Amino acid sequence: MKLINIINNYAKDAATPQFYLKADTALLRNNDAFYIPDGVGRVVAEPHIVLRVSRLAKCVGERFAPRCYDAVMGGVTFTAQDRLDALRAAGLPWDEAVGFDHSSALSLDALSRDAALEGARLFVNGEERARISLDKMQFSPDRIVSRLSEAMTLRIGDLIFLGAAERVDVVAGDNYRLTIGDRVLLDFDIK
């Protein structure tokens, strides 16, 4: 299973979806607590709507892309921001800053793909801190699936994190809750 993260879905000048991959060890499931890694400095969180790939897809046209994913899920990715800044400055790969173990929270429940139209909201300690809306994204889910299928074969179970417009600083003791529509998909603590 691949975890595919779109990085420029809210960039105004983006011409095509750009992405990076994470190993499946980055998954944080079951609403388990996220433990801030020691010695990485500032960590930020970004909420996502996540597509679950439901069939093998290679070079799929945009109009056929909806056949390739069957559900949406909620997700939150964590980035060691200070480490990422240092790696970028040195021209090195980002893996250490973005792909560490448990750096991608994923909901247990999956909703129909139409649920994505309702958007998602991230609450920190009960206060809304970020909102995700498909109409504010530069690329539709169908465009993203089509583009990714040109670059690599998508397989059943691959997860596509569609991108985040906002990020929040991660603080020990906080509670994160992510909803799509009126469904709570993630509810976990930061430690």
Buried (B, 14 or more C-beta within 10 A) or exposed (E): EBBBBBBBBBEEEBEEBBBBBBBEEBBBEEBEBBEBBEEBEBBBBBBBBBBBBBEEBEEBEBEEBBEBBBBBBBBBBBBBBBBBEBBEEEEEEBBBBBBBEBBBBBBEEBBEBEBBBBBBBBBBEEEEBBEBBBEEBBBBBBBBBBBBBEEBEBEEEBBBBBBBBBBBEBEEEBEBBBBBBEBBBBBBBBE
